[in-house]
């Protein structure tokens, strides 16, 4: 498996073909997810070939945004299926990568350990200090696409999402859940300010 060739392909596509209005679903998000996958894989005791598969799924999980916003996971899988055979990935590898990509679809529903790791890595920032900086990028993206129309609506949607979200791996829960609960309280204060 030539991960470096896959990485070069994906970042070239994201940096050249992605709509610049997509300020959250960008190459920076893909990099963030790859870093989170590496951290969680190590903590979860995953190594060898499975780490490469995880990193490859993280690479490709949002590439479909170059073609479509809605249903981008299906578009991401299509691109991965077209590109990865030429980079030394077997059909079995690609099937696993497909499952991992689909595990990031909201609402997340991973069915195995690798899928759980990628699902957690994709939303790792929900339990970090930089949630509001990263959230600003998503808010801007949604405003540009007409998905939200006010700051109040953004805060309400963010709160609803945070409350419905759960981490699947023990490592992500240990690493991120406490901070996520603090972040929920901060967003609650924005939605229902106390006088």
N, C-alpha and C positions, 0 to 999 in steps of 0.2 A: 504494500500500500504506500503510495507516494503522497503522504500528507502535505509535504511542502508544495508540491505542484498544485494540489487541491486548494491550498491556502492562497497561493498566488492567483489562481483563477478567480476565487471568490472575491478577494479584496479588490482585484482589478475591476470585476463587474460592479461591486458595490460602490467603488469610488468613481466609476465612470458612467454607469447606467442608472443609478438610483436617483429618484426625484429628490432634489435638494431640500424640498419642503418636509421630507421625512427626517426630522431632526432627532427622533428617538430610535426608530428602526434603521440604524445607520451602521457603518463599519465600526464605530465606537462601541455600540451595543454588542455586536458580534464578538469583538475583542473581549469585552467584559464577561460575556457568557463563556468564552473559551477559558478565561482565567478562573472563573467560578467552577467550571467543570474539572479543571486540573486539581483545584483545591479539594473539592468534594470527592473526587475519585480517590485521591490519596487518603483522605480521612475515612472513606468507606472501604478501603482495602482493595480497590480495583487497580489492576496494573496490566502491563503488556498490551496485547492486541486490543483489548476492550477500551483502554484509554485512547488509543488512536481512533477507534470507532466513535467514541464519545466526542472527541475533539472535532472529528469530521462532521458529525451530526450538528454540533454547535456552529461550525462554519457555515453549513448549508441551511440551517433552520429558518432563516429569514430571507434567503436570496430570492425567494418568490416575489418579494415586494418590488422587484424591478419590473414585474409584469402585472401585478394586481395587488390590491389591498385586502379585499375580502377573499378569503380562501387562499391566502398566500402559502399556507402549509402544503396544499396540494401542488401548487406551482413550484415550491421548493423541492418537493419530492421528485417531480418530473425532471427538474434540472439535474438533481443529484443522480437520478437513474440514467440520464444521458451522458453525463461527464465522468462519473466515477469508474466505469468499466475500463476506460482508457488509462486510468491512473492506478491500475492494479488491484482494484477492489472486486471481490467475488460477489456473486449473486446473493450469497448468504450474508455477507457483510452489508450489502446495500439494503437487504430486507430489514436488518437490525437498525440501520441508520434511518430508514423510512419510519419504523415504529417510534424511534426517538424523536424525529421531527414532529410526527403527529401528536406526541405526548405534550408538546408545548402549546397545542391548540387550547384556547380558553372555552369552557372550563377544562382544566387539565385532568387527564385520566390515564396516567402511566400504568402499564400492566406488568413491568418487570423492573429489576434493579437499575439497569442502565437508563431506562426511560425515566425513572424517578430522579436520578441524578441530573439528567438534562432539564427536566421540568423545574427542579429546584434551582439549578444554575440560571435558567432563563429569568427567574423572578427573584434572584438572590438579593437585589438592591432593596427589596421591600423591607428587609431587616437590617439595613445599614444606615449609617449617618448621612450618606449622600442621596437618600431617597427624594428629597425635595428638589435637589439640583437636577437629578435624572427625570423626576416627575415634570419639571418645567419643560423639558424637551418634548415629552409626550403630550402635555397640555397644548403646547404650540402646534404640534403636528395635528392634533384633533381639531383645534380651532381652524387651522388652514383647510381641513377637510370638511368643515361644517358639522363635526360630530358633537361638539359642545358649543355653547354660545355665551357662557358667562363663567366667571371665576367660581361663583357659588355652585353652579352645575358641575364644574370640574371637581371641587372639593367633595360634593355629594357622591359622585361616581367613584372617586378615589377611595372614600370611606367604605362604600358598599363593597368594592373590590377587595380592599384590605381585609375586611371582616369575613369575606367568603373564602379567602385564600388559605391554603394550608401547605406546609412543607411536608414532603413525603419521606425523606431520608432522616435517619436519626441524627446524622452529622449536621444537616441543614437546620433541623429543629434546635439542636444544641447551640449552633453558631449564630442563628438569626432570629429565633422566635421571640426572645425577650425584647430585643430592639424593635422588632415589628410591632409588638404590643405597645411599646412607648410611642412609636410612630402613629399608631391608631389613635392614641389619646390626643396627640398633637392635631391630627386631622379632625377629630371630634370637636376640639376646641375651636377650630376654624368654621365648622359647620354650625355648631350651637354655642356661640360665644356667651360666656357668663358675664353679666353686667357688673 
